[in-house]
C-alpha cells in the first residue's frame, strides 16, 4: 500500500513543459498491437515508436516535438498524454489495472477522433 501511495504521489507531481522529453517512469513498458492499422506501439523508458508488423520504424516520437507530456491517473489507472505538433495529434494512453490491454485515444485535428483497445504483444 505504501508503494502504491508513493507511485501516486510521483505521478501526480509530474510537470509538463513546452518541449517535453518522453520519460515514462512507472508507466508499463512493452509493445501493443493496433489491429486497425497493423501497427505496433512500442513503449520504452524514454521513447515511443510506431512499428510495422515486421519491426520497421514507421514513426519515432524521439525525433519530434513533444508538448504537454503528462503522467497522470484516470481514476486509479496510470495514463500518459501528450501532443505532437508534427503529427497534428494529441495522444492519450490508459493502462487498466487488470489485464494486459492498453487503451489509446487520439485527437486528430481536422479528422474524427480515434480510439482502440490494444493487445499486448
Backbone as JSON, one array per atom type, in Angstrom:
{
  "sequence": "XXXXXXXXXXXXXXXXXXXXXXXXXXXXXXXXXXXXXXXXXXXXXXXXXXXXXXXXXXXXXXXXXXXXXXXXXXXXXXXXXXXXXXXXXXXXXXXXXXXXXXXXXXXXXXXXXXXXXXXXX",
  "N": [[0.81, -1.19, 0.0], [1.98, 1.21, 0.75], [3.83, 1.54, -1.3], [2.16, 1.89, -3.52], [0.94, 4.3, -2.8], [3.2, 5.98, -2.84], [3.87, 5.86, -5.56], [1.57, 7.03, -6.64], [1.81, 9.66, -5.65], [4.16, 10.48, -6.95], [3.32, 10.31, -9.63], [1.29, 12.23, -9.65], [2.71, 14.57, -9.28], [4.04, 15.08, -11.6], [5.28, 17.27, -14.05], [4.51, 19.35, -16.85], [6.21, 20.69, -19.72], [7.07, 23.08, -22.36], [8.5, 21.89, -24.53], [8.77, 18.75, -24.22], [10.61, 16.01, -22.78], [10.35, 12.47, -23.37], [9.61, 10.56, -20.79], [8.77, 7.77, -19.35], [8.63, 6.76, -16.79], [7.0, 4.97, -14.29], [5.05, 3.99, -15.94], [3.63, 1.3, -17.76], [5.89, -0.58, -19.75], [6.56, -1.83, -23.07], [5.12, -3.58, -25.9], [2.26, -2.95, -27.91], [-0.45, -3.97, -29.96], [-2.06, -2.32, -32.57], [-4.73, -3.2, -34.12], [-6.33, -2.16, -36.16], [-4.67, -0.67, -37.81], [-2.59, -2.36, -38.27], [-0.22, -1.99, -36.81], [2.4, -1.63, -34.41], [2.66, -0.32, -31.26], [5.36, 0.83, -29.53], [6.64, 1.09, -26.41], [9.19, 2.4, -24.59], [11.5, 3.17, -21.92], [12.26, 5.83, -22.43], [11.13, 6.61, -24.84], [8.67, 6.54, -27.48], [7.53, 4.62, -30.09], [6.16, 3.88, -33.34], [5.72, 0.9, -34.94], [5.98, -1.2, -37.86], [4.44, -4.4, -38.59], [6.58, -6.05, -39.18], [8.62, -4.91, -37.79], [9.81, -2.58, -38.73], [10.53, 0.85, -38.29], [7.98, 3.12, -38.2], [7.19, 5.55, -37.17], [8.82, 7.76, -35.05], [8.8, 9.1, -32.0], [10.84, 10.31, -30.59], [12.23, 11.95, -32.25], [10.61, 14.04, -32.69], [8.67, 17.01, -31.81], [7.51, 17.13, -28.61], [4.83, 18.02, -26.66], [3.26, 19.13, -23.63], [3.55, 16.75, -22.16], [2.41, 14.35, -19.96], [2.16, 12.36, -17.06], [-0.39, 10.8, -15.53], [-3.28, 9.97, -13.53], [-6.12, 8.1, -14.34], [-8.77, 7.95, -12.69], [-7.81, 5.39, -10.84], [-6.08, 4.34, -12.61], [-3.03, 4.21, -14.39], [-1.96, 6.74, -16.69], [-0.81, 8.25, -19.72], [-0.29, 11.26, -21.53], [0.07, 13.4, -24.36], [0.98, 15.94, -26.77], [1.74, 16.13, -30.2], [2.94, 18.27, -32.4], [3.97, 17.89, -35.02], [2.7, 15.6, -35.98], [0.14, 16.42, -35.83], [-1.61, 15.7, -33.84], [-3.09, 14.74, -30.7], [-2.37, 12.59, -28.02], [-3.47, 9.93, -25.91], [-2.97, 7.48, -23.51], [-4.15, 4.81, -21.63], [-3.67, 2.58, -19.03], [-5.36, -0.07, -17.93], [-5.79, -1.43, -14.62], [-6.17, -4.15, -14.37], [-5.54, -7.01, -16.41], [-3.83, -7.04, -19.63], [-4.24, -5.21, -21.62], [-4.1, -2.04, -23.42], [-5.45, 1.13, -23.55], [-6.0, 3.4, -26.13], [-6.37, 6.75, -27.16], [-6.78, 9.07, -29.68], [-6.69, 12.37, -30.62], [-7.38, 13.78, -33.54], [-6.6, 16.43, -35.43], [-8.86, 18.13, -37.45], [-9.91, 15.79, -38.36], [-11.93, 12.87, -37.57], [-11.88, 11.78, -34.13], [-9.92, 9.05, -32.79], [-9.99, 5.85, -31.35], [-8.92, 2.92, -29.59], [-8.67, -0.31, -28.12], [-5.77, -1.84, -27.36], [-3.92, -4.88, -27.77], [-1.48, -6.52, -25.78], [1.75, -7.37, -26.95]],
  "CA": [[0.0, 0.0, 0.0], [2.87, 2.37, 0.79], [4.41, 1.71, -2.64], [1.12, 2.46, -4.37], [0.8, 5.71, -2.41], [4.39, 6.69, -3.33], [3.72, 5.97, -7.02], [0.52, 8.02, -6.9], [2.36, 10.99, -5.39], [5.09, 10.78, -8.04], [2.54, 10.56, -10.85], [0.53, 13.47, -9.53], [3.59, 15.73, -9.28], [4.69, 15.22, -12.9], [5.06, 18.61, -14.59], [4.72, 19.42, -18.28], [6.92, 21.86, -20.25], [6.7, 23.35, -23.74], [9.09, 20.83, -25.37], [8.99, 17.79, -23.17], [11.2, 14.71, -23.09], [9.49, 11.33, -23.05], [10.1, 9.79, -19.64], [7.57, 7.04, -18.97], [8.6, 6.44, -15.37], [6.4, 3.68, -13.93], [4.05, 3.56, -16.91], [4.05, 0.0, -18.3], [6.67, -0.61, -20.99], [6.29, -3.01, -23.9], [4.55, -3.35, -27.21], [0.84, -3.23, -28.05], [-0.86, -4.03, -31.35], [-3.22, -1.59, -33.08], [-5.17, -4.1, -35.19], [-6.92, -1.41, -37.27], [-3.62, -0.17, -38.68], [-1.5, -3.34, -38.3], [0.95, -1.29, -36.3], [2.75, -1.95, -33.03], [3.12, 0.81, -30.46], [6.49, 0.37, -28.73], [6.9, 2.0, -25.3], [10.41, 2.15, -23.83], [11.57, 4.12, -20.8], [12.45, 7.21, -22.86], [10.67, 6.83, -26.2], [7.5, 5.86, -28.01], [7.64, 4.47, -31.54], [5.16, 3.07, -34.03], [6.43, -0.05, -35.78], [5.19, -2.1, -38.71], [4.41, -5.75, -38.04], [7.89, -6.68, -39.33], [9.58, -4.2, -36.94], [10.3, -1.34, -39.34], [10.06, 2.04, -37.6], [7.1, 3.97, -39.0], [7.16, 6.88, -36.56], [9.66, 7.79, -33.85], [8.48, 10.33, -31.3], [12.05, 10.95, -30.04], [12.71, 12.92, -33.22], [9.53, 15.02, -32.88], [8.4, 17.92, -30.7], [6.5, 16.61, -27.7], [4.34, 19.07, -25.78], [2.27, 18.78, -22.61], [3.7, 15.35, -21.75], [1.96, 14.19, -18.58], [1.82, 11.06, -16.49], [-1.47, 11.09, -14.6], [-4.14, 8.85, -13.19], [-7.52, 8.11, -14.75], [-9.24, 7.23, -11.52], [-6.58, 4.81, -10.27], [-5.35, 3.73, -13.71], [-1.99, 5.09, -14.92], [-2.2, 7.26, -18.03], [0.1, 9.26, -20.26], [-0.87, 12.05, -22.61], [0.98, 14.39, -24.94], [0.65, 16.48, -28.08], [2.85, 16.15, -31.16], [2.55, 19.17, -33.48], [4.34, 17.36, -36.34], [1.7, 14.63, -36.42], [-1.17, 17.06, -35.79], [-2.45, 14.87, -32.99], [-2.88, 14.6, -29.26], [-2.45, 11.18, -27.69], [-3.71, 9.54, -24.52], [-2.9, 6.04, -23.3], [-4.57, 4.44, -20.28], [-3.4, 1.17, -18.74], [-6.21, -0.6, -16.86], [-5.04, -2.13, -13.59], [-6.27, -5.58, -14.61], [-5.33, -7.39, -17.8], [-2.64, -6.51, -20.28], [-4.62, -4.29, -22.69], [-3.78, -0.62, -23.31], [-6.44, 1.93, -24.26], [-5.41, 4.54, -26.81], [-7.27, 7.74, -27.73], [-6.05, 10.06, -30.46], [-7.45, 13.5, -31.14], [-6.77, 14.11, -34.83], [-7.12, 17.75, -35.82], [-9.47, 18.15, -38.77], [-10.42, 14.45, -38.66], [-12.57, 12.29, -36.38], [-11.01, 11.17, -33.12], [-9.67, 7.63, -32.97], [-9.67, 5.14, -30.11], [-8.85, 1.47, -29.71], [-8.03, -1.05, -27.04], [-4.72, -2.62, -28.0], [-3.47, -6.08, -27.08], [-0.03, -6.6, -25.53], [2.49, -8.32, -27.8]],
  "C": [[0.86, 1.26, 0.0], [3.49, 2.62, -0.58], [3.41, 2.34, -3.59], [0.94, 3.94, -4.07], [1.97, 6.52, -2.94], [4.3, 6.89, -4.84], [2.67, 7.02, -7.37], [1.04, 9.44, -6.7], [3.31, 11.39, -6.52], [4.33, 11.11, -9.31], [1.81, 11.89, -10.8], [1.4, 14.72, -9.57], [4.34, 15.9, -10.6], [4.31, 16.58, -13.5], [5.31, 18.6, -16.09], [5.42, 20.73, -18.66], [6.54, 22.05, -21.7], [7.29, 22.34, -24.71], [9.58, 19.76, -24.41], [9.76, 16.56, -23.65], [10.17, 13.62, -22.77], [10.18, 10.55, -21.95], [8.89, 9.07, -19.07], [7.51, 6.63, -17.51], [8.05, 5.05, -15.1], [5.3, 3.23, -14.89], [4.52, 2.25, -17.54], [4.78, 0.11, -19.65], [6.32, -1.87, -21.76], [5.7, -2.6, -25.23], [3.1, -3.78, -27.24], [0.44, -3.1, -29.51], [-2.13, -3.23, -31.6], [-3.69, -2.38, -34.3], [-5.8, -3.36, -36.37], [-5.87, -0.96, -38.28], [-2.46, -1.15, -38.84], [-0.18, -2.69, -37.91], [1.16, -1.66, -34.83], [3.27, -0.68, -32.37], [4.15, 0.28, -29.49], [6.83, 1.43, -27.68], [8.17, 1.54, -24.58], [10.51, 3.24, -22.77], [11.7, 5.58, -21.24], [11.99, 7.48, -24.3], [9.39, 6.06, -26.48], [7.69, 5.81, -29.52], [6.44, 3.69, -32.06], [5.94, 2.21, -35.02], [5.47, -0.77, -36.7], [5.23, -3.48, -38.08], [5.75, -6.47, -38.19], [8.99, -5.94, -38.57], [10.17, -2.94, -37.52], [9.7, -0.13, -38.59], [9.24, 2.9, -38.56], [7.08, 5.4, -38.48], [7.93, 6.81, -35.25], [9.45, 9.13, -33.15], [9.72, 11.02, -30.72], [12.61, 12.0, -30.98], [11.69, 14.04, -33.47], [9.43, 15.93, -31.66], [7.26, 17.33, -29.88], [6.12, 17.73, -26.73], [3.32, 18.5, -24.8], [2.34, 17.31, -22.21], [3.37, 15.22, -20.27], [1.77, 12.72, -18.25], [0.8, 11.36, -15.4], [-2.18, 9.8, -14.21], [-5.53, 9.12, -13.74], [-8.22, 7.3, -13.68], [-8.01, 6.7, -10.8], [-5.73, 4.12, -11.34], [-4.27, 4.69, -14.22], [-2.28, 5.5, -16.37], [-1.07, 8.19, -18.42], [-0.63, 10.0, -21.36], [0.17, 13.05, -23.09], [0.44, 14.83, -26.29], [1.91, 16.46, -28.93], [2.44, 17.02, -32.34], [2.85, 18.62, -34.88], [3.3, 16.36, -36.86], [0.29, 15.25, -36.46], [-2.16, 16.32, -34.91], [-2.1, 15.03, -31.52], [-3.2, 13.16, -28.89], [-2.73, 10.99, -26.2], [-3.73, 8.02, -24.46], [-3.25, 5.76, -21.84], [-4.36, 2.94, -20.12], [-4.31, 0.73, -17.6], [-5.37, -1.41, -15.87], [-5.09, -3.64, -13.77], [-6.1, -5.87, -16.09], [-4.11, -6.71, -18.39], [-2.95, -5.52, -21.39], [-4.16, -2.86, -22.39], [-4.8, 0.14, -24.15], [-5.76, 3.16, -24.85], [-6.52, 5.43, -27.36], [-6.42, 8.77, -28.45], [-7.03, 11.13, -30.93], [-6.72, 13.93, -32.4], [-7.4, 15.39, -35.34], [-7.63, 17.71, -37.25], [-10.0, 16.79, -39.21], [-11.1, 13.9, -37.42], [-11.54, 11.72, -35.41], [-10.95, 9.67, -33.33], [-9.4, 7.01, -31.61], [-9.73, 3.63, -30.37], [-8.28, 0.9, -28.42], [-7.05, -2.01, -27.7], [-4.31, -3.79, -27.11], [-1.96, -6.08, -26.95], [0.57, -7.67, -26.42], [3.45, -9.13, -26.99]]
}
